[in-house]
Amino acid sequence: MKLRLSYFALAFMLISNVSCMKPDKNNDIFAHPERGFISSQPAENWQHGLLTGNGIAGAIIRGNPYNETITLSHESLYLPYEKNEEYVEMSSHMQEIRNLCLAGKFAEAAEMVPKIREEQSNFDIRDPFIAAFNLQIQQPEDSMIRYQRSIDFMTAEATVSVESQQNSFQRSTFASRSDNVIVVRLKGRNKLSAKFFFEGLIPENDNEKRIVDEGIKSKQEGVKYGYFRRLSLFMRIVPGIR
């Protein structure tokens, strides 16, 4: 069994009635990054979210205009808590993997890796969900006129910009390397209100629900000493073994 404790340092900035919301060229909330990614639709799931991080802590931003979900993670969650000292022998399978990739069968190529690990009984047991928890941001909904989400590859700042009937606002998220905090900034043309709260990761498919039912004995979530903490007691899960 494994005891896992996760916590984060976050900073929030709420800015309203600021001159930077004036629609000039330099401060347009819908300005395109010189190098980056832009979308006119929120992400359907975390896999298509905007990614930012500082090498230690990271965040995935889905970009929903009024009910945002930001998934937070930390480098320690990627480390195995049961480690096999032997390496997986992959060299004899590389040509087959290359041939599958060249044929466009990328899913089949990816499935070979866990299959080979299972055949060699090489199991490095990790947190089944990797991420730590979600930050939820709820804002009053309004008739939306314009929407954009983007990520600046030069600064790793993820932004969600919304123009509605009553207001215009922008949420920005980035991970500071020097201070090792994740910063969420909310600024608007008029006064803004928002509800911030944390929640544990919610299983999104039948396989994740099975992992929770079979592998997590108990969990506790809450704020203590100024930090949101998620404490989970994992039972040992070995793929292919019942």
Number of C-alpha atoms within 10 A of each C-alpha: 13 15 12 16 14 18 16 17 13 14 12 12 12 14 16 17 13 12 10 15 18 13 12 10 9 9 12 13 24 20 15 15 15 9 11 15 14 19 13 13 13 19 16 11 13 15 11 13 22 26 21 24 22 18 12 14 20 22 26 23 29 25 30 19 26 15 15 20 22 24 23 22 23 20 12 15 18 15 14 13 17 13 12 13 9 9 9 16 12 13 8 8 12 12 11 13 20 14 13 16 15 10 9 11 13 14 10 12 16 13 11 15 15 13 13 15 17 16 11 13 14 19 19 14 17 17 17 15 16 16 20 25 24 21 17 16 18 16 14 11 11 13 10 15 10 13 20 21 28 24 26 18 15 10 13 19 22 28 25 28 23 22 21 14 10 11 15 21 21 22 22 19 26 22 25 20 13 7 9 16 19 22 17 19 15 20 22 24 19 15 14 17 12 14 10 11 11 19 16 18 16 12 13 9 8 9 10 14 13 12 14 18 10 13 17 18 13 12 13 11 16 13 11 8 6 8 13 18 20 20 17 17 16 19 15 15 18 14 14 9 6 5
